[in-house]
Each structure stands twice: as structure tokens, then as C-alpha cells.
Amino acid sequence: MTIEVLIADDQAMVRAGFAALLGAHEGITVTGQAADGLEAVSLAARLDPDVVLMDVRMPQLDGIEATRRILGPSYPAAKVPRILMLTTFDIDDYVYDALQAGASGFLLKDALPDELVHAVRVIASGDALLAPSVTRRMIAQFAAQKPRATASAHLLADLTDREREVLVLIGQGRSNSEIAGALFIAEQTVKTHVGKVLAKVGARDRVQAVIFAYDTGLVEPA
């Protein structure tokens, strides 16, 4: 299966560099490049990419609003892409908002080439790109600054006791293997529980589940 990628960045050299790097790897094809958020939304709808590399700061329309539009209910394309946000700083005030908008992860622009390729493959597979250490440090910091979202808190009632335990551990940034060890269950069983949790709380991936856990107060920022 070929992963089709759309690159959105206002710097032409950055776009060209990412395109050359990704295009050199088997199984990845760059189908389009956008110079701003508006163009990213338009091209995403027309090209149906699997992954969008989305710069946070762009003219016309920033990456966060572009992400909201692409992942919104009025998005006209046949499939909804995964969004990988690109940011310059390790702790960026916009990152949490980007994840809230539906992005599946973020990557620093100075990441190593292999990390970029790995990120695209991870996002395309349906997983989320946030290492446990990043989850604990970044999400907790920003969640502490945000008002609690009570509108979705009722979804917690749909979870079984075991699923709540799994969601708490996801919110703490635990991997599947770590959750399996903490709960003394098989890793495959953890995957089953994670899938059910995501479906019940309406989360696209683990990143969204982490945010849900913090927003509803199930997990408290450290």
C-alpha cells in the first residue's frame, strides 16, 4: 500500500526538502504541496491524501484552522486524512490546540530524516505520534491551562471498569505493553480494550483519548 502525502508549509525550501526525502522511500508518494492553510484545505479535498504534513504557522489560514476544516463534518473528500503537525519549538502554545482540532500528532521541524519517515508511517497506520514522555510532559502542561469540557463527560458512563482503567493509563502516556504489565493482561487484550475505548469516547486515536481523559477530569495533570 502506498502512503499518499500532502505537504503544507509556507517555505518553499522546506516543502521541497520534505518532498524529496519522503519521495525517496518506497511506499510513500508526495501527491501535492500547499503554501498556506487555504491551499492545504483545497488540495486535501481534491487529492485525498492519507497524511497531511501541516505546518502550524502559515499565512492566509494557519495550520490549526486548516486542520479543523479538513477534519470537520463538511469536509467533502472521500476519506479523511491523518494530520501530522509540524512545529519549530519543543513546547509550542499552538500544539495543544492542534491536537484538540484533531491532529494525530506532532513533529519538530528539526527532526532527523528517519524520524520524519517513521512519523508518516505511524500516522498513516492509524496510530498516534506522541511518545509517552512527550504525552506526560506536554499534554499535562497544556491540559492544566484549559477549562474542563463537561459536554463529553457523560461518555465515561459507557465505559466498563476495565476500560476506564485502560483509559487512565492511556492518559498517563503508557504504551500497550506498559498497560498490559500494569493490569496483568495480554497485550492483545489491551489492544482490544483500547479499540473499544476509542470507539466509545469518539476518539480518532490515542492522542484524542489522552485529551479526553484530561478534559473530563479522569486524569489529573501532574
C-alpha positions as a printed Julia matrix, in Angstrom:
222×3 Matrix{Float64}:
   0.0    0.0    0.0
   1.35   3.41  -0.99
   1.02   6.23   1.53
  -0.03   9.44  -0.22
   1.21  12.61   1.49
   0.29  16.28   1.16
   2.86  18.77   2.45
   1.64  22.15   3.74
   4.31  24.7    4.62
   4.8   28.33   3.64
   8.53  27.86   2.99
   9.24  26.5   -0.47
  12.61  25.04   0.5
  11.08  23.19   3.42
   8.37  21.73   1.2
  10.91  20.69  -1.41
  13.15  19.12   1.2
  10.35  17.1    2.78
   9.07  16.04  -0.65
  12.5   14.83  -1.76
  13.08  12.99   1.48
   9.73  11.22   1.58
   9.64  10.51  -2.14
  12.93   8.63  -1.86
  11.35   5.98   0.36
   9.45   3.03  -1.01
   5.75   3.07  -0.27
   5.47   6.86   0.16
   4.34   9.29  -2.55
   4.03  13.07  -2.22
   0.9   13.96  -4.18
   0.8   17.69  -3.52
   2.33  20.74  -1.85
   0.5   23.69  -0.32
   1.96  27.1    0.54
  -0.72  28.1    3.05
  -3.64  26.75   5.04
  -6.3   27.62   2.48
  -4.43  25.8   -0.26
  -3.93  22.85   2.09
  -7.67  22.53   2.68
  -8.4   22.77  -1.04
  -5.73  20.26  -2.09
  -6.65  17.83   0.67
 -10.23  17.73  -0.58
  -9.11  17.24  -4.19
  -6.2   14.82  -3.73
  -7.5   12.62  -0.88
  -4.09  12.12   0.79
  -3.57   9.61   3.57
  -1.4   12.0    5.59
  -1.07  15.79   5.66
   2.15  17.3    6.99
   0.75  20.55   8.36
   2.89  23.47   9.48
   1.39  25.24  12.49
   2.17  28.78  11.38
   1.16  29.69   7.82
  -0.33  32.75   6.07
  -3.93  33.02   4.86
  -5.03  30.26   7.24
  -2.92  28.73   9.99
  -2.4   25.01  10.34
  -4.75  24.67  13.28
  -7.75  26.15  11.49
  -6.84  24.23   8.34
  -6.86  21.04  10.42
 -10.27  21.89  11.86
 -11.68  22.38   8.37
 -10.18  19.21   6.95
 -11.4   17.12   9.86
 -14.74  18.92  10.14
 -18.17  17.5    9.23
 -18.36  19.48   5.99
 -15.12  18.05   4.57
 -16.06  16.91   1.04
 -13.38  14.28   0.28
 -13.99  10.54   0.16
 -11.6    9.8    3.01
 -10.39  11.84   5.97
  -6.61  12.15   6.16
  -4.44  11.93   9.23
  -2.82  15.22  10.22
   0.78  15.39  11.39
   1.57  18.86  12.71
   4.99  20.39  12.15
   6.27  22.8   14.76
   9.5   24.68  15.39
   9.53  24.59  19.17
   9.53  21.72  21.63
   6.79  23.34  23.71
   4.56  25.36  21.41
   1.45  27.16  22.61
  -0.32  26.02  19.47
   0.4   22.31  19.79
  -2.37  21.53  22.27
  -4.89  23.44  20.15
  -3.72  21.49  17.11
  -4.31  18.19  18.88
  -7.71  19.42  20.04
  -8.5   20.21  16.41
  -7.98  16.55  15.58
  -4.31  16.21  14.65
  -2.85  12.77  15.27
   0.5   14.02  16.49
   3.3   16.49  16.02
   6.89  16.5   14.91
   9.66  19.04  15.32
  10.92  20.55  12.07
  14.49  19.74  13.03
  13.7   16.04  13.47
  16.05  13.56  11.81
  15.06  12.33   8.33
  14.36   8.82   9.61
  12.07  10.27  12.28
  10.01  12.06   9.65
   9.61   8.9    7.58
   8.73   6.91  10.69
   6.19   9.56  11.72
   4.43   9.41   8.36
   4.2    5.62   8.52
   2.91   5.66  12.11
   0.26   8.26  11.36
  -0.83   6.5    8.18
  -1.26   3.22  10.06
  -3.91   4.85  12.23
  -1.78   5.24  15.33
  -0.81   8.48  17.03
   2.63  10.01  17.2
   3.24  11.1   20.75
   5.91   9.34  22.74
   4.93   8.58  26.34
   7.45  11.11  27.67
   6.06  13.81  25.38
   2.5   12.93  26.34
   3.19  13.21  30.06
   5.11  16.46  29.75
   3.28  18.39  27.05
  -0.35  17.32  27.28
  -0.39  17.61  31.06
   1.06  21.11  30.9
  -1.5   22.41  28.44
  -4.42  20.48  29.89
  -3.8   22.22  33.19
  -4.37  25.55  31.47
  -7.6   24.61  29.72
 -11.15  24.67  31.09
 -12.69  21.25  31.55
 -15.0   20.03  28.78
 -18.15  18.79  30.5
 -20.13  18.14  27.33
 -18.41  14.82  26.71
 -18.09  13.71  30.33
 -21.25  11.59  30.04
 -19.38   9.26  27.7
 -17.42   7.98  30.7
 -20.57   6.21  31.85
 -20.42   3.99  28.75
 -17.05   2.57  29.76
 -16.66  -0.62  31.74
 -14.44  -0.56  34.83
 -11.64  -2.19  32.88
 -11.97   0.27  30.02
 -11.77   3.17  32.49
  -8.57   1.67  33.87
  -7.15   1.41  30.37
  -8.15   5.0   29.56
  -6.45   6.29  32.7
  -3.24   4.53  31.71
  -3.51   5.86  28.16
  -3.9    9.32  29.65
  -0.71   8.78  31.63
   1.13   8.11  28.38
   1.51   4.36  28.83
   2.19   2.13  25.84
   0.18  -1.05  25.22
   2.94  -3.18  26.7
   3.1   -0.98  29.8
  -0.67  -1.16  30.21
  -0.54  -4.96  29.86
   2.08  -5.14  32.59
   0.19  -2.8   34.91
  -3.1   -4.69  34.56
  -1.6   -8.2   34.26
  -3.33  -8.91  30.97
  -2.13  -9.85  27.48
  -1.06  -7.08  25.12
  -3.58  -8.27  22.54
  -6.29  -7.86  25.16
  -5.07  -4.32  25.76
  -5.4   -3.58  22.03
  -8.97  -4.81  22.14
  -9.78  -2.59  25.13
  -8.08   0.41  23.51
 -10.17  -0.04  20.37
 -13.37  -0.15  22.42
 -12.36   2.91  24.44
 -11.63   4.95  21.31
 -14.97   3.97  19.8
 -16.97   4.78  22.93
 -15.43   8.2   23.61
 -15.35   9.17  19.94
 -11.57   9.48  19.74
  -9.73   9.03  16.44
  -6.59   7.76  18.13
  -4.64   7.66  21.38
  -3.82  11.36  21.3
  -7.51  12.24  21.27
  -8.1    9.71  24.05
  -5.41  11.39  26.16
  -7.05  14.78  25.68
 -10.45  13.31  26.52
  -9.07  11.79  29.73
  -7.67  15.14  30.85
 -10.62  17.23  29.73
 -13.13  15.08  31.62
 -11.03  15.01  34.77
 -10.42  11.27  34.63
  -6.7   12.02  34.67
  -5.3   14.97  36.58
  -2.27  16.93  35.32
   0.84  16.12  37.33
